[in-house]
Amino acid sequence: MIVAIDGPAASGKSTVARAIATELGMAYLDTGAMYRAIAVEAQRRGIALDDGEALTRLALEAHIHFGREGGSGLATHVEVDGRDVTAAIRTPEADRAVSPVSAVPGVRAAMVEQQRRIAGREHDTVLEGRDIGSVVFPHAELKIFLTASSEERARRRTIDMERRGAGMTYDEVLADLRRRDTYDSSRSASPLLKAADAIELDTTGMTIREVVCAIETLVAERR
C-alpha cells in the first residue's frame, strides 16, 4: 500500500509520515531529503543553483542512500555517494537552495525514478513531498494533502530551528515560507498542488497526535 502525503513546507508532513510508518510498520521515504541532498551536494561542488544542465547531471549521477538500522522502516541517516549529509540537509542554507534545485525538470525526473525504485522494494510505504500523489504515485491507495496557515507553519519551523541551533527569527522564517510557497506553487515542473482525489487536512490548531490518528483511520478504511 502506498500512502502519499503532500503539502507545503512545514505543514507537518515529515513528522506525521514518520509517526505513521512507525506505528503501522510501514517504510518511510522522505522525498524532500532527496532534493535537499542534491542541493547540498551542488553547493559543495560549486554548481550554480540556476544551472539546470549541471544540476540534472548531478541528480542522474549521484547515489542517494537512506541508512536504516535494526530493520526499521525509518532512515537513521542520509548519504550522497557515501558522504553523510544528514545534518547538512536541515540547515537554513539547504532550506533556501532546495526550491530552485527541485524546480529543475531533469532533477525531478531523476528523483522520481529513484523514488519509485526505492518504494517498489517495500511492501507498504509512506511517502511525503510536493507531488507524490499527483506525479510520483498517481495511483496511490491513499492521498493526503496536509496544509496549515503560513503563520502556524512559521511557528512550527521556528521552534524546530531553535532546537537545531539555527538563528532565524519568526519573521524571517515566515517570509521564507511564503517565498517558498509562491515558488513551489508556480514552478513549471511538478508544482505543488492537491491531487483531485486527495483528502485535504488542515492541521492548524491540531496536535501531531490528532493528525496521525486521523490519517491512520483513513489507512485502516482503505486497507
PAZAPA-4460 file (N, C-alpha, C; in steps of 0.05 Angstrom, whole numbers, plus 32768, in hexadecimal, padded with zeros to 4 digits):
% residues 223
    n_x    n_y    n_z   ca_x   ca_y   ca_z    c_x    c_y    c_z   seq   type   mol
   8011   7FE8   8000   8000   8000   8000   8012   8019   8000     1      M     A
   800B   802C   7FF0   8019   8045   7FEE   8007   805B   7FFB     2      I     A
   8012   8069   800F   8005   8080   801B   8015   8099   8013     3      V     A
   8009   80AA   8003   8016   80C2   7FF9   800D   80DA   8009     4      A     A
   8020   80E8   8015   801A   8100   8024   8028   8118   8018     5      I     A
   8018   812B   800E   8023   8143   8001   801B   815B   8011     6      D     A
   8028   8172   800B   8021   818B   8018   8038   819E   8018     7      G     A
   8033   81B7   8020   8047   81CC   8020   805C   81C7   8036     8      P     A
   8071   81D6   8035   8086   81D4   8049   807C   81D9   8065     9      A     A
   8086   81C9   8078   8080   81CC   8094   8062   81C6   809B    10      A     A
   8055   81B7   808A   8039   81AF   8090   8038   8197   80A2    11      S     A
   804F   818B   80A9   8050   8174   80BB   8052   815A   80AD    12      G     A
   8058   815A   8093   8059   8142   8083   806D   812D   808E    13      K     A
   8085   8136   8093   809A   8123   809B   8094   8117   80B6    14      S     A
   808D   8128   80C9   8087   811E   80E4   8070   810A   80E4    15      T     A
   805B   8111   80D5   8043   8100   80D4   8049   80E6   80C5    16      V     A
   8058   80E8   80AF   805E   80D0   809F   8070   80BC   80AF    17      A     A
   8083   80C7   80BE   8094   80B6   80CF   8084   80A8   80E4    18      R     A
   8072   80B6   80F0   8061   80AA   8106   8050   8094   80FB    19      A     A
   8044   8099   80E4   8032   8085   80D7   8042   806C   80D0    20      I     A
   8059   8070   80C4   806A   8059   80BC   8072   8049   80D4    21      A     A
   8079   8056   80EA   8082   8048   8102   806B   8038   810E    22      T     A
   8054   8045   8111   803D   8038   811E   8030   8022   810D    23      E     A
   8031   8025   80F3   8024   8011   80E2   8037   7FFE   80D5    24      L     A
   8051   8000   80DC   8065   7FED   80D1   806A   7FF1   80B3    25      G     A
   8068   8009   80AA   806D   800F   808D   8089   801B   808A    26      M     A
   8093   801B   8071   80AC   8028   806B   80A5   8046   8067    27      A     A
   80B9   8057   806D   80B5   8074   8069   80CA   807E   8056    28      Y     A
   80C2   808D   8042   80D4   8099   802F   80D0   80B8   802F    29      L     A
   80E5   80C6   8038   80E4   80E3   8039   80EF   80ED   801E    30      D     A
   80DD   80F2   800B   80E5   80FB   7FF1   80F2   8117   7FF1    31      T     A
   80E9   8127   8004   80F5   8142   8006   8112   8140   800D    32      G     A
   811A   812C   801D   8136   8129   8024   8147   8123   800C    33      A     A
   813B   8116   7FF8   814A   8110   7FDF   8150   8129   7FD0    34      M     A
   813D   813B   7FCD   8142   8155   7FC0   8156   8166   7FD0    35      Y     A
   8153   8165   7FEA   8166   8174   7FFB   8182   8169   7FF8    36      R     A
   8184   814E   7FF5   819F   8142   7FF2   81AC   814C   7FD8    37      A     A
   819C   814D   7FC3   81A7   8157   7FAA   81AF   8174   7FAC    38      I     A
   819F   8184   7FBA   81A4   81A1   7FBD   81BE   81A5   7FCD    39      A     A
   81C1   8195   7FE3   81DA   8197   7FF3   81F2   818F   7FE4    40      V     A
   81F0   8179   7FD4   8206   8170   7FC5   820D   8184   7FAF    41      E     A
   81F9   8190   7FA3   81FE   81A5   7F8F   820E   81BC   7F9B    42      A     A
   8206   81C5   7FB2   8214   81DA   7FC0   8231   81D2   7FC6    43      Q     A
   8235   81BA   7FCF   8250   81B0   7FD6   8262   81B0   7FBD    44      R     A
   8256   81A9   7FA6   8266   81A8   7F8D   8267   81C3   7F7F    45      R     A
   825A   81D7   7F8A   825B   81F1   7F7D   8249   81F4   7F64    46      G     A
   8235   81E3   7F62   8223   81E5   7F4C   820E   81FB   7F51    47      I     A
   820B   820C   7F3E   81F7   8222   7F41   81DB   8217   7F42    48      A     A
   81CA   8222   7F53   81AF   8218   7F56   819D   821E   7F3F    49      L     A
   81A6   822E   7F2C   8196   8233   7F14   81A2   8225   7EFB    50      D     A
   81B5   8213   7F00   81C2   8204   7EEA   81B3   81E9   7EE8    51      D     A
   819C   81E9   7EDA   818C   81D2   7ED8   819A   81BA   7ECC    52      G     A
   81AB   81BE   7EB8   81B8   81A8   7EAB   81CC   819A   7EBE    53      E     A
   81DB   81AA   7ECD   81EE   819E   7EE0   81E0   8190   7EF7    54      A     A
   81CA   819C   7F00   81BA   8190   7F16   81AE   8176   7F0D    55      L     A
   81A4   8175   7EF5   8199   815C   7EEA   81AE   8146   7EE9    56      T     A
   81C6   814D   7EDF   81DB   8139   7EDE   81E2   812E   7EFA    57      R     A
   81E2   8141   7F0E   81E8   8139   7F29   81D2   8126   7F33    58      L     A
   81B9   812C   7F2F   81A3   811C   7F38   81A3   8100   7F2B    59      A     A
   81AB   80FE   7F12   81AC   80E5   7F04   81C4   80D4   7F0E    60      L     A
   81DA   80E1   7F16   81F2   80D2   7F1D   81F3   80CC   7F3B    61      E     A
   81E8   80DD   7F4C   81EB   80DA   7F69   81DA   80C2   7F73    62      A     A
   81E6   80B4   7F85   81D8   809E   7F92   81CF   80A6   7FAE    63      H     A
   81B5   80A7   7FB3   81AB   80AF   7FCD   81A3   8096   7FDC    64      I     A
   81AE   8094   7FF4   81A9   807C   8005   819D   8083   8020    65      H     A
   8188   8076   8027   817C   8079   8042   8185   8062   8053    66      F     A
   8194   8068   8068   819D   8053   807A   8188   804C   808E    67      G     A
   8183   8033   8093   8170   8029   80A6   817D   8016   80B9    68      R     A
   8173   8015   80D2   817F   8003   80E6   8169   7FF2   80F2    69      E     A
   8171   7FD9   80F8   815F   7FC7   8106   8145   7FC0   80F7    70      G     A
   8146   7FC1   80DC   812E   7FBA   80CD   8118   7FCF   80CE    71      G     A
   811E   7FE7   80D9   810B   7FFC   80DB   8103   8007   80C0    72      S     A
   80EB   8011   80BD   80E3   801E   80A4   80EC   803B   80A3    73      G     A
   80F7   8045   80B8   8100   8061   80B9   811E   8063   80B4    74      L     A
   8126   8077   80A4   8142   807B   809E   814F   8089   80B6    75      A     A
   8167   807F   80BD   8177   808C   80D2   818A   80A1   80C7    76      T     A
   8191   809E   80AE   81A3   80B2   80A2   81A0   80B2   8084    77      H     A
   81A9   80C8   8077   81A8   80CA   805A   81C4   80CF   804F    78      V     A
   81CA   80C1   8039   81E5   80C3   802D   81E2   80CA   8010    79      E     A
   81F5   80D9   8006   81F8   80DE   7FE9   8213   80D4   7FE1    80      V     A
   8213   80BF   7FD1   822C   80B3   7FC8   823E   80AC   7FDF    81      D     A
   8232   80A1   7FF5   8241   8098   800C   8247   80AE   8020    82      G     A
   8240   80C7   801B   8246   80DD   802D   822D   80E4   803D    83      R     A
   822F   80E4   8057   8219   80E9   8069   8210   8106   8067    84      D     A
   81F7   810B   8060   81ED   8126   805E   81D5   812B   8070    85      V     A
   81D1   8119   8083   81BA   811A   8095   81B6   8135   80A2    86      T     A
   81CB   8140   80AD   81C9   815B   80BA   81C8   8171   80A5    87      A     A
   81D8   816F   8090   81DA   8184   807C   81C0   818A   806E    88      A     A
   81AF   8176   806A   8196   817B   805B   8180   8189   806C    89      I     A
   8186   818E   8086   8172   819B   8097   817A   81B7   80A0    90      R     A
   818C   81C2   8091   8196   81DD   8098   8185   81F2   8089    91      T     A
   8186   820C   8092   8178   8221   8084   8182   8224   8067    92      P     A
   819C   821E   8063   81A7   8220   8048   819A   820B   8035    93      E     A
   8196   81F3   8040   8188   81DE   8031   816B   81E6   802B    94      A     A
   815E   81F3   803F   8143   81FC   803C   8140   820E   8024    95      D     A
   8153   8221   8022   8152   8235   800C   815A   8229   7FF1    96      R     A
   816B   8214   7FF1   8175   8209   7FD8   8162   81F5   7FCC    97      A     A
   8151   81E8   7FDC   8142   81D1   7FD2   812D   81D8   7FBE    98      V     A
   8120   81EF   7FC1   810A   81F6   7FAE   8114   81FA   7F91    99      S     A
   8129   820A   7F8C   8133   820C   7F71   813D   81F2   7F65   100      P     A
   814A   81E2   7F76   8155   81C8   7F6D   813E   81B5   7F65   101      V     A
   812A   81B4   7F76   8113   81A1   7F71   8101   81AB   7F5B   102      S     A
   8105   81C4   7F52   80F4   81CE   7F3C   8100   81C6   7F20   103      A     A
   8118   81BB   7F20   8125   81B3   7F06   8118   8199   7EFC   104      V     A
   810C   8199   7EE5   80FE   8181   7EDB   810F   8168   7EDB   105      P     A
   8128   816B   7ED2   813A   8154   7ED1   8140   8148   7EED   106      G     A
   8142   815A   7F00   8147   8151   7F1C   812F   8141   7F26   107      V     A
   8117   814C   7F21   80FE   813F   7F2A   80FB   8124   7F1D   108      R     A
   8101   8122   7F03   80FE   8109   7EF5   8111   80F4   7F01   109      A     A
   8129   80FC   7F07   813D   80E9   7F13   8134   80E0   7F2E   110      A     A
   812A   80F3   7F3F   8121   80EC   7F5A   8108   80DB   7F5A   111      M     A
   80F6   80E1   7F48   80DD   80D1   7F46   80E4   80B4   7F3F   112      V     A
   80F7   80B0   7F2D   80FF   8095   7F26   810B   8086   7F3F   113      E     A
   811B   8094   7F4E   8127   8088   7F66   8111   8083   7F7B   114      Q     A
   80FF   8095   7F7E   80E9   8092   7F92   80D8   807A   7F8B   115      Q     A
   80D1   8076   7F72   80C1   805F   7F6B   80D0   8045   7F6F   116      R     A
   80EA   8046   7F69   80FA   802E   7F6D   80FC   8026   7F8A   117      R     A
   8101   803A   7F9B   8104   8035   7FB8   80EA   802B   7FC3   118      I     A
   80D4   8038   7FBD   80BA   8030   7FC8   80B1   8015   7FBD   119      A     A
   80BA   800F   7FA5   80B3   7FF5   7F99   80BF   7FDD   7FA7   120      G     A
   80D4   7FE2   7FB6   80E0   7FCC   7FC5   80D2   7FC6   7FDF   121      R     A
   80C0   7FD7   7FE7   80B2   7FD4   8001   8096   7FCA   7FFC   122      E     A
   808A   7FBE   8011   806F   7FB4   800F   805B   7FCB   8014   123      H     A
   805F   7FDA   8029   804E   7FF1   8030   8060   8009   8034   124      D     A
   805A   801F   8028   806B   8037   802A   805B   8050   802E   125      T     A
   8066   8062   8040   805B   807D   8043   806F   808F   8036   126      V     A
   8066   80A0   8023   8078   80B3   8017   806C   80CF   801B   127      L     A
   807D   80E3   801E   8073   80FE   8020   8084   8111   800F   128      E     A
   8077   8126   8005   8085   8139   7FF4   8072   814E   7FEA   129      G     A
   8077   8156   7FD1   8066   816A   7FC4   8055   815F   7FAD   130      R     A
   805E   8148   7FA1   8050   813E   7F8A   804D   811F   7F8B   131      D     A
   804C   8114   7FA3   804B   80F7   7FA5   8031   80EC   7F9A   132      I     A
   801A   80F8   7FA2   8000   80EF   7F98   7FFA   80F7   7F7C   133      G     A
   8005   810E   7F73   7FFF   8118   7F58   8011   810E   7F42   134      S     A
   802A   8107   7F49   803D   8100   7F34   804B   80E5   7F3A   135      V     A
   8057   80E2   7F52   8068   80CB   7F57   8057   80B1   7F59   136      V     A
   8041   80B2   7F69   8030   809B   7F6C   8013   80A4   7F69   137      F     A
   800B   80AA   7F50   7FEF   80B4   7F4B   7FDA   809F   7F52   138      P     A
   7FE2   8085   7F54   7FCF   8070   7F5A   7FD1   8067   7F77   139      H     A
   7FDD   8077   7F89   7FE0   8070   7FA5   7FC5   806A   7FB1   140      A     A
   7FC4   8056   7FC3   7FAB   804E   7FCF   7F9F   8065   7FE1   141      E     A
   7FB1   8075   7FED   7FA7   808B   7FFE   7FB8   80A3   7FF9   142      L     A
   7FAB   80BA   7FF3   7FB9   80D3   7FEF   7FAF   80E7   8003   143      K     A
   7FC2   80F4   8011   7FBC   8108   8025   7FC9   8122   801D   144      I     A
   7FBB   8138   801F   7FC7   8152   801B   7FC6   8161   8035   145      F     A
   7FDD   8163   8042   7FDF   8171   805C   7FE4   818F   8057   146      L     A
   7FD6   819F   8066   7FDA   81BC   8064   7FD7   81C8   807F   147      T     A
   7FDE   81E2   8081   7FDB   81F1   809A   7FE0   820E   8092   148      A     A
   7FD7   8220   80A3   7FDC   823C   809D   7FFA   8242   809C   149      S     A
   8002   8256   808D   801E   825D   808B   8029   8265   80A7   150      S     A
   8019   8272   80B7   8021   827A   80D2   8027   8262   80E3   151      E     A
   8015   824E   80E2   8019   8236   80F2   8031   8227   80E9   152      E     A
   8035   8225   80CF   804C   8216   80C4   8066   8224   80CC   153      R     A
   8066   823F   80CC   807E   824E   80D4   8084   824A   80F1   154      A     A
   806F   8248   8101   8073   8244   811E   8080   8229   8123   155      R     A
   8076   8214   8115   8082   81F9   8118   809F   81F9   810E   156      R     A
   80A4   8205   80F7   80BF   8204   80EC   80D2   8214   80FE   157      R     A
   80C9   822A   8109   80DB   8239   811B   80E3   8229   8133   158      T     A
   80D0   821B   813F   80D5   8209   8156   80E9   81F4   814E   159      I     A
   80E5   81E8   8137   80F7   81D3   812E   8113   81DE   812A   160      D     A
   8115   81F5   811E   8130   8201   8119   813E   8208   8133   161      M     A
   812E   8212   8147   813A   8218   8161   8146   81FF   816E   162      E     A
   8138   81E9   816A   8142   81D0   8175   815C   81C7   8168   163      R     A
   815F   81CE   814E   8177   81C7   813F   818D   81DD   8141   164      R     A
   8187   81F2   814F   819A   8207   8153   819D   821A   813B   165      G     A
   8189   821A   8129   818A   822B   8112   817F   8247   8119   166      A     A
   818E   825C   8113   8186   8276   811C   8174   8285   8108   167      G     A
   815B   827F   8107   8148   828E   80F7   8130   8296   8108   168      M     A
   8127   82AF   8104   8110   82B8   8113   80F6   82AE   8107   169      T     A
   80E1   82B1   8116   80C6   82A9   810B   80C0   82B8   80F1   170      Y     A
   80C5   82D2   80F1   80BF   82E2   80DA   80CF   82DA   80C1   171      D     A
   80E8   82D2   80C6   80F9   82C9   80B0   80EF   82AE   80A5   172      E     A
   80E7   829D   80B7   80DC   8282   80AF   80C2   8286   80A0   173      V     A
   80B1   8297   80AA   8097   829C   809D   809B   82A6   8080   174      L     A
   80AD   82B9   807D   80B2   82C5   8063   80BE   82AF   8050   175      A     A
   80CF   829E   805B   80DC   8289   804B   80C7   8274   8042   176      D     A
   80B4   826D   8054   80A0   825A   804E   808D   8265   8038   177      L     A
   8086   827E   803A   8074   828A   8026   8082   828B   800B   178      R     A
   809C   8290   800B   80AB   8290   7FF2   80AB   8274   7FE6   179      R     A
   80B0   8260   7FF7   80B0   8244   7FED   8095   823C   7FE3   180      R     A
   8080   8244   7FF1   8065   823D   7FE8   805F   8247   7FCC   181      D     A
   8067   8260   7FC7   8063   826C   7FAD   8073   825E   7F98   182      T     A
   808C   8259   7F9F   809F   824C   7F8C   8095   822F   7F85   183      Y     A
   808F   8220   7F9A   8087   8204   7F96   806C   8201   7F87   184      D     A
   805A   8214   7F8B   8040   8213   7F7F   8040   821C   7F62   185      S     A
   8054   822D   7F5B   8054   8239   7F40   8069   822D   7F2D   186      S     A
   807A   821B   7F37   808F   8210   7F26   8082   81FF   7F10   187      R     A
   808F   81FC   7EF9   8084   81EE   7EE3   8086   81D0   7EE6   188      S     A
   809A   81C6   7EF4   809E   81A9   7EF7   8092   81A0   7F11   189      A     A
   807D   818F   7F0F   806F   8183   7F26   806A   8197   7F3C   190      S     A
   805A   81AC   7F37   8055   81C0   7F4C   8045   81B3   7F63   191      P     A
   8048   81C0   7F7A   8038   81B7   7F92   801B   81BA   7F8C   192      L     A
   800C   81A4   7F8D   7FEF   81A6   7F89   7FE2   818E   7F96   193      L     A
   7FC9   8191   7F9C   7FB9   817B   7FA8   7FAE   816A   7F92   194      K     A
   7FB4   814F   7F93   7FA9   813D   7F80   7F8A   813D   7F82   195      A     A
   7F7D   8138   7F6C   7F60   813A   7F6B   7F53   8127   7F7F   196      A     A
   7F5F   8110   7F84   7F54   80FC   7F96   7F61   80FB   7FB1   197      D     A
   7F70   8111   7FB8   7F7D   8112   7FD2   7F6A   811D   7FE7   198      A     A
   7F6E   8114   8000   7F5E   811E   8016   7F6D   8135   8024   199      I     A
   7F62   814D   8024   7F70   8163   8030   7F6B   8164   804E   200      E     A
   7F81   8168   805D   7F7F   8169   807A   7F8E   8182   8084   201      L     A
   7F7F   8195   808E   7F8B   81AE   8098   7F93   81A9   80B5   202      D     A
   7FAD   81AA   80BA   7FB8   81A3   80D4   7FBB   81BA   80E7   203      T     A
   7FB2   81D2   80DF   7FB3   81EA   80F0   7FA3   81E4   8109   204      T     A
   7FAF   81E6   8120   7FA1   81E2   8139   7FA0   81C5   8142   205      G     A
   7FAA   81B2   8131   7FA9   8196   8138   7FC5   818E   8143   206      M     A
   7FC4   817A   8155   7FDD   816F   8160   7FE6   815A   814C   207      T     A
   8000   8153   814E   800B   813E   813D   7FFB   8124   8142   208      I     A
   7FF5   811E   815B   7FE6   8106   8161   7FCB   8105   8153   209      R     A
   7FBD   811C   8152   7FA3   811D   8145   7FA6   8118   8127   210      E     A
   7FBA   8124   811B   7FBE   8121   80FE   7FC5   8104   80F8   211      V     A
   7FD7   80F8   8107   7FDF   80DC   8103   7FC7   80C9   8106   212      V     A
   7FB7   80CD   811A   7FA0   80BC   811E   7F8C   80BE   8108   213      C     A
   7F88   80D7   80FE   7F75   80DB   80E7   7F7E   80CC   80CF   214      A     A
   7F98   80CD   80C9   7FA2   80C0   80B1   7FA3   80A1   80B5   215      I     A
   7FA9   8098   80CD   7FAA   807B   80D2   7F8E   8070   80CF   216      E     A
   7F79   807F   80D6   7F5E   8076   80D2   7F58   8073   80B4   217      T     A
   7F62   8086   80A4   7F5E   8084   8087   7F6D   806C   807B   218      L     A
   7F85   8067   8085   7F94   8050   807C   7F85   8036   8082   219      V     A
   7F7A   8034   809A   7F6B   801C   80A1   7F53   8018   808F   220      A     A
   7F45   802E   8088   7F2E   802C   8077   7F35   8023   805B   221      E     A
   7F4C   802D   8050   7F55   8026   8035   7F5F   8009   8034   222      R     A
   7F6B   8000   804A   7F75   7FE4   804A   7F5E   7FD0   804A   223      R     A
***
